[in-house]
Amino acid sequence: MTAPQQKPWISCLQIYICYLRNNPMKAEMKKNDKLAKTLIYLVSAVVFLVVLSLHYLKFTDVNLGFDPHLLAKANALINGSVSILLVAALVAVKKKNFELHKKLMKAAIYLSVLFLVTYIGHHMFAGETQYPIGESNRGLYLVILSTHIVLAAVILPFILFTAYRALIAEFPAHKKLAKYTWPIWFYVAVTGVIVYFMISPYYH
């Protein structure tokens, strides 16, 4: 006695359910461009204003119980880690390993949030350090620092919009944005490490 044949539509349904369970490309949030734009611009503006206000918010007399310049070392470590994650994520997506790419990019975003916290803490409690006039590498330092600051100021909304397009599974738009976001973000992360190593000998 032969086993009853499964109806074609049942097989198709099973395949589709399996696809939904295992496909990392499905949307993780509901699309709402208006709300997303509002939140992204709001978060970017708040972060920009907070960083801008660091010039006036100084608590260098507060005793933290440790050298506040350790926060700058943490910044460099985080930036270096983000750089590695970005390269690894790029390699993963080139190899069509989208699940790994997604995890690596999320880790890079989480680390960037941690970086923002340590960056604010360092500038609040350690103050500013000037590269000494007359040093041979001062011109190079100022060029790297200025490009780092300008690009760091504009990269946040690009990162958030790129991530949003991925989360709602609009991958053509995500890929188009990532072509600009990835190299700028990578440059900011790498130059953050370079700036630290160039200025750290002059910490007091």
DRENDO-1510 file (C-alpha; in Angstrom, 1 decimal, always signed):
<recs>
REC; n; res; u; v; w
REC; 1; MET; +0.0; +0.0; +0.0 .
REC; 2; THR; +1.5; +3.3; -1.1 .
REC; 3; ALA; +1.7; +6.3; +1.3 .
REC; 4; PRO; -0.8; +9.1; +0.4 .
REC; 5; GLN; +0.8; +11.9; -1.6 .
REC; 6; GLN; +1.1; +15.2; +0.1 .
REC; 7; LYS; -0.8; +18.0; -1.6 .
REC; 8; PRO; +1.4; +20.5; -3.5 .
REC; 9; TRP; +0.1; +23.5; -1.6 .
REC; 10; ILE; +1.0; +21.9; +1.8 .
REC; 11; SER; +4.6; +21.3; +0.6 .
REC; 12; CYS; +4.8; +24.9; -0.6 .
REC; 13; LEU; +3.5; +26.1; +2.8 .
REC; 14; GLN; +6.1; +24.1; +4.7 .
REC; 15; ILE; +8.9; +25.4; +2.5 .
REC; 16; TYR; +7.7; +29.0; +3.1 .
REC; 17; ILE; +7.5; +28.5; +6.9 .
REC; 18; CYS; +11.0; +27.0; +6.9 .
REC; 19; TYR; +12.2; +30.0; +4.8 .
REC; 20; LEU; +10.7; +32.5; +7.3 .
REC; 21; ARG; +12.3; +30.7; +10.2 .
REC; 22; ASN; +15.8; +30.5; +8.8 .
REC; 23; ASN; +16.1; +33.5; +6.5 .
REC; 24; PRO; +18.0; +36.3; +8.2 .
REC; 25; MET; +16.8; +38.8; +5.6 .
REC; 26; LYS; +13.3; +39.2; +6.9 .
REC; 27; ALA; +12.3; +42.5; +8.4 .
REC; 28; GLU; +12.8; +43.0; +12.2 .
REC; 29; MET; +10.6; +46.0; +12.5 .
REC; 30; LYS; +7.5; +47.6; +10.9 .
REC; 31; LYS; +8.2; +50.3; +8.4 .
REC; 32; ASN; +7.4; +53.8; +9.5 .
REC; 33; ASP; +9.6; +56.3; +7.6 .
REC; 34; LYS; +8.0; +59.4; +9.2 .
REC; 35; LEU; +8.6; +58.2; +12.7 .
REC; 36; ALA; +12.1; +56.9; +11.9 .
REC; 37; LYS; +13.2; +60.2; +10.3 .
REC; 38; THR; +11.9; +62.1; +13.4 .
REC; 39; LEU; +13.7; +59.9; +15.8 .
REC; 40; ILE; +16.9; +59.7; +13.9 .
REC; 41; TYR; +17.1; +63.5; +13.4 .
REC; 42; LEU; +16.2; +64.0; +17.1 .
REC; 43; VAL; +18.8; +61.6; +18.4 .
REC; 44; SER; +21.5; +63.0; +16.1 .
REC; 45; ALA; +20.7; +66.6; +17.1 .
REC; 46; VAL; +20.7; +65.7; +20.8 .
REC; 47; VAL; +24.1; +63.9; +20.5 .
REC; 48; PHE; +25.5; +66.8; +18.5 .
REC; 49; LEU; +24.4; +69.4; +21.1 .
REC; 50; VAL; +25.7; +67.3; +24.0 .
REC; 51; VAL; +29.1; +66.9; +22.4 .
REC; 52; LEU; +29.2; +70.6; +21.5 .
REC; 53; SER; +28.4; +71.5; +25.1 .
REC; 54; LEU; +31.5; +69.6; +26.4 .
REC; 55; HIS; +33.5; +72.7; +25.7 .
REC; 56; TYR; +31.6; +74.3; +28.6 .
REC; 57; LEU; +30.9; +71.3; +30.9 .
REC; 58; LYS; +34.1; +70.7; +32.8 .
REC; 59; PHE; +34.5; +68.8; +36.0 .
REC; 60; THR; +38.2; +68.4; +36.1 .
REC; 61; ASP; +38.3; +69.0; +39.9 .
REC; 62; VAL; +36.2; +65.9; +40.5 .
REC; 63; ASN; +38.2; +62.9; +41.9 .
REC; 64; LEU; +37.1; +59.8; +40.0 .
REC; 65; GLY; +39.5; +57.6; +41.9 .
REC; 66; PHE; +41.4; +56.8; +38.7 .
REC; 67; ASP; +43.1; +58.7; +35.9 .
REC; 68; PRO; +40.4; +60.1; +33.7 .
REC; 69; HIS; +42.7; +59.6; +30.7 .
REC; 70; LEU; +41.9; +55.9; +31.0 .
REC; 71; LEU; +38.6; +56.8; +29.4 .
REC; 72; ALA; +40.6; +58.0; +26.3 .
REC; 73; LYS; +42.4; +54.7; +26.2 .
REC; 74; ALA; +39.0; +53.0; +26.4 .
REC; 75; ASN; +37.9; +55.2; +23.5 .
REC; 76; ALA; +40.8; +54.1; +21.4 .
REC; 77; LEU; +40.2; +50.4; +22.3 .
REC; 78; ILE; +36.5; +50.8; +21.3 .
REC; 79; ASN; +37.4; +52.5; +18.1 .
REC; 80; GLY; +39.9; +49.8; +17.2 .
REC; 81; SER; +37.3; +47.1; +18.0 .
REC; 82; VAL; +34.7; +48.9; +15.8 .
REC; 83; SER; +37.2; +49.1; +12.9 .
REC; 84; ILE; +37.7; +45.3; +13.1 .
REC; 85; LEU; +34.0; +44.6; +13.3 .
REC; 86; LEU; +33.3; +46.8; +10.3 .
REC; 87; VAL; +35.9; +45.0; +8.2 .
REC; 88; ALA; +34.6; +41.6; +9.4 .
REC; 89; ALA; +31.1; +42.6; +8.6 .
REC; 90; LEU; +32.1; +43.7; +5.1 .
REC; 91; VAL; +33.8; +40.4; +4.5 .
REC; 92; ALA; +30.7; +38.5; +5.8 .
REC; 93; VAL; +28.3; +40.3; +3.5 .
REC; 94; LYS; +30.6; +39.8; +0.5 .
REC; 95; LYS; +30.5; +36.0; +1.3 .
REC; 96; LYS; +26.6; +36.2; +1.6 .
REC; 97; ASN; +26.8; +35.4; +5.3 .
REC; 98; PHE; +24.0; +37.9; +6.1 .
REC; 99; GLU; +23.3; +36.6; +9.6 .
REC; 100; LEU; +26.9; +37.1; +10.7 .
REC; 101; HIS; +27.0; +40.5; +9.0 .
REC; 102; LYS; +23.9; +41.5; +10.9 .
REC; 103; LYS; +25.4; +40.4; +14.3 .
REC; 104; LEU; +28.7; +42.2; +13.6 .
REC; 105; MET; +27.0; +45.4; +12.6 .
REC; 106; LYS; +24.8; +45.4; +15.7 .
REC; 107; ALA; +27.9; +44.8; +17.8 .
REC; 108; ALA; +29.6; +47.8; +16.1 .
REC; 109; ILE; +26.6; +50.0; +16.9 .
REC; 110; TYR; +26.4; +48.9; +20.5 .
REC; 111; LEU; +30.2; +49.6; +20.9 .
REC; 112; SER; +29.7; +53.0; +19.3 .
REC; 113; VAL; +27.1; +53.8; +22.0 .
REC; 114; LEU; +29.6; +52.8; +24.7 .
REC; 115; PHE; +32.2; +54.9; +22.9 .
REC; 116; LEU; +29.9; +58.0; +23.1 .
REC; 117; VAL; +29.6; +57.5; +26.9 .
REC; 118; THR; +33.3; +57.2; +27.5 .
REC; 119; TYR; +34.1; +60.0; +25.1 .
REC; 120; ILE; +31.7; +62.4; +27.0 .
REC; 121; GLY; +33.2; +61.2; +30.3 .
REC; 122; HIS; +36.7; +61.8; +29.2 .
REC; 123; HIS; +36.1; +65.3; +28.0 .
REC; 124; MET; +34.1; +66.2; +31.1 .
REC; 125; PHE; +36.6; +65.0; +33.7 .
REC; 126; ALA; +39.9; +65.3; +31.9 .
REC; 127; GLY; +39.5; +68.5; +30.0 .
REC; 128; GLU; +41.2; +69.2; +26.7 .
REC; 129; THR; +44.8; +68.5; +25.7 .
REC; 130; GLN; +46.5; +70.6; +23.1 .
REC; 131; TYR; +49.1; +69.3; +20.7 .
REC; 132; PRO; +52.2; +71.4; +21.5 .
REC; 133; ILE; +53.1; +74.1; +19.0 .
REC; 134; GLY; +56.4; +73.4; +17.3 .
REC; 135; GLU; +56.1; +69.6; +17.3 .
REC; 136; SER; +57.0; +68.2; +13.9 .
REC; 137; ASN; +53.8; +66.2; +13.5 .
REC; 138; ARG; +51.4; +68.9; +14.7 .
REC; 139; GLY; +50.3; +69.8; +11.2 .
REC; 140; LEU; +49.5; +66.1; +10.4 .
REC; 141; TYR; +47.7; +65.8; +13.7 .
REC; 142; LEU; +45.5; +68.8; +13.1 .
REC; 143; VAL; +44.5; +67.5; +9.6 .
REC; 144; ILE; +43.6; +64.1; +10.9 .
REC; 145; LEU; +41.8; +65.5; +13.9 .
REC; 146; SER; +39.8; +68.0; +11.9 .
REC; 147; THR; +38.6; +65.5; +9.4 .
REC; 148; HIS; +37.9; +63.0; +12.2 .
REC; 149; ILE; +35.7; +65.6; +14.0 .
REC; 150; VAL; +33.8; +66.8; +10.9 .
REC; 151; LEU; +33.0; +63.3; +9.7 .
REC; 152; ALA; +32.2; +62.1; +13.2 .
REC; 153; ALA; +29.7; +64.9; +13.5 .
REC; 154; VAL; +27.8; +63.9; +10.3 .
REC; 155; ILE; +28.1; +60.1; +10.4 .
REC; 156; LEU; +25.5; +59.3; +13.1 .
REC; 157; PRO; +22.3; +59.9; +11.0 .
REC; 158; PHE; +23.9; +57.9; +8.1 .
REC; 159; ILE; +24.5; +55.0; +10.5 .
REC; 160; LEU; +21.0; +55.1; +11.8 .
REC; 161; PHE; +19.3; +55.4; +8.4 .
REC; 162; THR; +21.4; +52.6; +7.1 .
REC; 163; ALA; +20.5; +50.4; +10.0 .
REC; 164; TYR; +16.8; +51.3; +9.7 .
REC; 165; ARG; +16.7; +50.3; +6.0 .
REC; 166; ALA; +18.2; +46.9; +7.0 .
REC; 167; LEU; +15.8; +46.4; +9.9 .
REC; 168; ILE; +12.7; +46.9; +7.7 .
REC; 169; ALA; +14.3; +44.7; +5.0 .
REC; 170; GLU; +14.7; +47.4; +2.3 .
REC; 171; PHE; +18.0; +45.9; +1.3 .
REC; 172; PRO; +18.6; +47.8; -2.0 .
REC; 173; ALA; +18.2; +51.1; -0.1 .
REC; 174; HIS; +20.4; +49.7; +2.7 .
REC; 175; LYS; +23.1; +48.7; +0.3 .
REC; 176; LYS; +23.0; +52.1; -1.4 .
REC; 177; LEU; +23.4; +54.0; +1.8 .
REC; 178; ALA; +26.1; +51.6; +3.1 .
REC; 179; LYS; +28.3; +52.5; +0.2 .
REC; 180; TYR; +28.7; +55.9; +1.8 .
REC; 181; THR; +28.2; +55.0; +5.5 .
REC; 182; TRP; +30.8; +52.2; +5.7 .
REC; 183; PRO; +33.9; +54.0; +4.5 .
REC; 184; ILE; +33.1; +57.2; +6.5 .
REC; 185; TRP; +32.4; +55.2; +9.7 .
REC; 186; PHE; +35.6; +53.1; +9.2 .
REC; 187; TYR; +37.6; +56.3; +8.6 .
REC; 188; VAL; +36.2; +57.9; +11.8 .
REC; 189; ALA; +37.0; +54.7; +13.8 .
REC; 190; VAL; +40.5; +54.3; +12.5 .
REC; 191; THR; +41.4; +58.0; +12.9 .
REC; 192; GLY; +40.1; +57.9; +16.4 .
REC; 193; VAL; +42.8; +55.4; +17.3 .
REC; 194; ILE; +45.4; +57.4; +15.4 .
REC; 195; VAL; +44.4; +60.7; +17.2 .
REC; 196; TYR; +44.7; +58.9; +20.6 .
REC; 197; PHE; +48.2; +57.7; +19.9 .
REC; 198; MET; +49.4; +61.0; +18.6 .
REC; 199; ILE; +48.0; +63.1; +21.6 .
REC; 200; SER; +48.3; +60.7; +24.5 .
REC; 201; PRO; +52.0; +61.4; +25.2 .
REC; 202; TYR; +50.9; +65.0; +26.0 .
REC; 203; TYR; +48.3; +64.0; +28.6 .
REC; 204; HIS; +49.0; +65.4; +32.0 .
</recs>
